[in-house]
Amino acid sequence: MSEINVRQALNDALREEMEADPTVMMMGCDIGVRGGPFGVTLGLQKQFGAKRVKDTPISEPGYTGAAVGAAATGLRPVIEILYSDWLTLCTDQIVNMAAKMRYMFGGKVNMPLVIRAPFGAGGGVAAQHSQSFEAWFNHIPGLKVVAPITPYDVKGMLKAAIRDDNPVMFFEHKRSYQMKGEVPEGDYIVPFGKAAIRREGTDVTIVSYSMISIRAQNAAKELEKEGISCEVIDLRSILPLDYETVMSSIAKTNRVVVCQEANLRGGLAGDIVAEIIDRGFDLLDAPPVRVGAPNVPMPYNAGLEAICIPDEENIKEAVRKVMSND
């Protein structure tokens, strides 16, 4: 085992998969010499050449469409959208082409396409660089959607995504790249559709993913001092989603708080709560509670931004609320 940060874990996953499979290639704006806006791909163009690590013009629809064609004709492209906010520019290529291709061709065409998209708020990058659109793509049949947060998970899930014959939306929290953790030296993958229980508890289940799962763990530690035992689930994979682990936890705790960093309206938390009620209404001793950002654009001002990003205090308040409802 070695301790590395999320940035290095992603870089290692890309390098190892490109070394192992000559059909793996990359496209994106500034991914070559610069290594992308967060330095994730730094050094890969030097190692593999400009034909396999392609710097593209600032045209998300252009290079996403090219990647769809490349995937349909035998390559395994990994593309980087500089900020997930700009997925809006290539939604047609993702939703109407990549997601539908295998179905519309009767399974005769594979679509091994990975779309890496840094998402989430923090750092004062304002309304057009702070959005979380994972719920949009959860709505689309044909896509897989993942949002890992630890170095171990981001490396294993990126390798799994590259090997998958379906299009995968790979969301990386833009404030996570310096986070460190232990990663095995050898080859491994983390399969989709399997959540991780980050902290065991008996009173409340906290369902979360990506950066807010870290905040949930911190909140759980503080709530333990109040005598509240929280079980914290990091979904890791959004589509498919591991409802078996979620429902097994709720069967034990009988209470649930579902957290997301995205704006609360129309988010994953509401969809997850609805599914929990469908699957196990009788397990619940209190109504589920959601945590998310207010329905406003993310402010540039640091103080206002901090108010809008769901944090440990918001999670603790939600847990106290669900504990007070019998």
Order of alpha helices (4+ residues) and beta strands (2+ residues): beta-alpha-beta-alpha-beta-alpha-beta-alpha-beta-alpha-beta-alpha-beta-beta-beta-beta-alpha-beta-beta-alpha-beta-alpha-beta-alpha-alpha
